[in-house]
Structure formats: C-alpha cells, structure tokens
Amino acid sequence: MIKLQDILQNYQARLLIQVHDELVLEVPPQEWSELQPIIQSTMENAVKLSIPLAVDINAGKNWMEAK
C-alpha cells in the first residue's frame, strides 16, 4: 500500500480505505485505463513470494457494484 500511495501522488486517484485484504480507491474515469495495470502490478509485486500473488481488480460506481 505504501508503494501504491506513492504512485498515486501523480494522479487525482486516491486510496480511500483498506478493508481486510481489499483496497478501495476513488479513481477518475479518465485515469482508470492507465492506473488499472499499475495498481495490479504494484500489489502483485509488493513482496517476493515463491508462488505468484494474484490480484483481482474490479471497478464500479460504488463498492457493491465493483464486487
């Protein structure tokens, strides 16, 4: 999350909350296509593991719609 927060400093997008193993971000629509792969890659590579860390990303106008 710290790396992700640093990346987001160059965008209007903001990390709003972490709920257990989920992150909720507010991302303007015009930034989504650029940020989606950056967010996914940053979280998947947050720590070196012997097995790959899979990260699912969903988008929606609210948290329920994004699930």
PyMOL commands that set and color helices and strands:
alter all, ss='L'
color gray80, all
select helices_A, chain A and resi 2-8+29-44+63-66
alter helices_A, ss='H'
color red, helices_A
select strands_A, chain A and resi 14-19+22-26
alter strands_A, ss='S'
color yellow, strands_A
deselect
rebuild
show_as cartoon
